[in-house]
């Protein structure tokens, strides 16, 4: 214990298990106050949802997907990155909306790379505070060759540092 120079002695002790540190202050009059000093760790949890703009399109109309990344919290989702291996074939994907939402403290970082038929959408959203979202929309024109495919399936994934719930 050390004297703070104000007549109050401060003793920082820890129990033998090492699971809790208590700080105790004792005044000259014998009054003692204890506070366990707890800290709540708010872990990140991010979710990605991808929905088609329409459940079906006519030949010649664009196939459109909206992708929304949400920080579910309770903590900030850090270093959030999105990867989407876009449907192949003769589809030629472009970013059509939403990529103008910058990550915290940065600029928009979404791009489609690769030739038609093997394109990949990547977005680096940076840190997303609890409750906030980032959105990007991709689209591709369709033609008669797409009729043979029938259903266009397009899964997407995200990664982030410390996400406590994987797979959402």
C-alpha positions, 0 to 999 in steps of 0.5 A, a space after each residue: 500500500 502507498 500513501 497518496 499524500 491526501 491521507 488515503 492509502 491505496 492498496 491494489 490487491 488481486 485474489 489468488 485465482 487471478 480472475 478479479 482485481 479489486 482496488 481498495 481505498 482506506 481513509 484515516 478514519 477507517 472508511 473502506 471502499 472497494 470496487 471490482 473494476 469490471 470491463 465489458 468486452 463488446 465482440 463484433 458480429 457481422 452478417 451478409 445478406 444477398 437478395 435478388 432484385 426480382 425472383 425472375 427476369 425476362 430475357 433481355 432484362 438485367 439480373 440484379 443482386 443487392 448485398 447488405 453487410 450489417 454489423 450486429 454488434 454489440 461491438 464494432 466489426 473490424 476489417 470487414 471484407 466481402 468476396 463474391 464469385 459472381 455467376 459465370 457463363 456469358 454474364 458480364 457483371 457491373 456494380 450498379 449502386 450502393 458502393 458509394 457508402 465508404 467504410 469508417 475513416 476510408 473510401 469505397 473499395 469495391 471492385 469487380 475483377 476478371 473477364 466475363 464468366 469468371 468475375 469476382 466482386 471484392 469489397 473492403 469495408 473496413 470497420 463497421 460500427 454496431 448497427 450500421 450497414 454497407 450495401 452494394 448492388 451488382 447487375 448483369 444483362 441477360 440474353 437467350 443463352 442464359 435460358 439454358 441455365 435456368 436459375 442463377 445462383 450467387 452465394 457471397 461471403 464476408 470475413 472480419 477480425 474477431 467475428 464471434 458468429 461465423 457463417 452469418 
